């Protein structure tokens, strides 16, 4: 591992900070915190923390010694000065006289001593930074260090690897107790460059930002070199051949890792997935020690909130035998949740029965012959779980290559998983809102995946936005890929654009495979793509009628069939929504080529409701009219209003309510249908009132 320090970048940040009153110490603290945060071999997703001790003037102009420490859960890679709240140091240090401080009390004391009371709460490891005397302190969960220390003889290995330069702190749960233990060990040891926190991570010190940072790099490099030097030669695992396709396996895994919501009939608690594979993952999931290693526990305690303590392990899915795989996957997932419940019961008893059980679903699934899945309540959470699981595979693999991996005890894992200060990290933050569905957890469609066809157009795009805002992760399908991409980008980096020509069976299959591969499946499909053809029915060319049926009827049928296949594999129900348009109910003169397939589509929706109701799959339709879109362009509005001798505004408001109906109104109708768990075979009219088109 090499130092990424660059004098020019450091100087630029110092100069930039000076303009906004950020002193050089803080600017450099920000700089090296980002350097550490950018390397996934050092920290991942809000793990790790850094601090600097300095002086500042408080509101009354008095000089105060402060600790500026990373805010809890903040991402080091993107830290700003405001992400290092300032806490009065002297009162924090006096706490050392106490034997213990409760979590709530400690948070209260920290809050009371923030220079800016509105600043974010400091890291859960703040007291460690406060008690240690050095000016700059860096703390990471470097994978290589964990491989060395997560061993039955971790202390001895560390003494060898770091040549006594790091004092060894036995495992204590993060927080006040660890801070006390760390300062005791530090004071009893020779002058040291830092600390090893057993089964947890590494701390380095420095009198300036560069020294602390480069010591971290140096120490991690020592660990890396040791691993490379001491690695036992391991026989390469022969690749397992002939696993079923990921797009077919993922919905089964995702469905198995869902539970019925006991409070609401018809509702499920679902997760979104992120798949990973690599040589290291392949070695791990196909290796002979998978049974033991998969159950061996986390590499560092704070990973438990993202991955739980153990993954779900599934056998190889063989092509043509997916029914058998699905049965085994559901049994294994069920056993996982039963075991999780027992783990909770046992440890909660020990903790005094005060904890509330989290959902028992796995957050990591290892599939032999395939790879690993990270799972989360949104795609963003799934990505984090997958990143951490990959680091875990590497950390455990390297630990085994130089000895034998050993984690903390189950009781210690429970104490971290159910520590309120760790759980607080999972609360939605502004940072987690970037990316469509990222805010997901408390929203009505959290954990659900919606695919929308014709998403490059007005109604499709508005629907994708509405579903993302309701917490779903969304796939935007359109024959015009750049239109889909543009709309997806407007939603966020995790919204998925997919090219899909609904008139081609292969294109629809490929599009739904892409959705299942990216998210693990699909729960809601809004079949919206369409186009209008006209012609007097007695004279119209048959080719035109066929073209319209191809898009406006068969297109929906292909999309619905592709969705049904995934929904049945998930076995958690689902929802098909169709844009039938007013033409399905109230044909317009010379609009037969458009209205006839739309009328057939209305019947198609009812057929799906009838045939798949018992599978929990609902089918509904929206009958909308006169929406500004590709089907009703500005030119068409101009010519039609002119032909009728009314203004464009009056033309658009030509309905009983006298209100223009928008794409967002249609999107809200689809959203309502997606949420109405007891509604199927329904047509919702969104047209401002048109008696001739009213359902009867
Ligand atoms: Zn830590």
Boltz pocket constraint, residues with backbone or C-beta under 6 A from the ligand:
constraints:
  - pocket:
      binder: B
      contacts: [[A, 48], [A, 125], [A, 139], [A, 140], [A, 141], [A, 174], [A, 200], [A, 201]]
      max_distance: 6.0
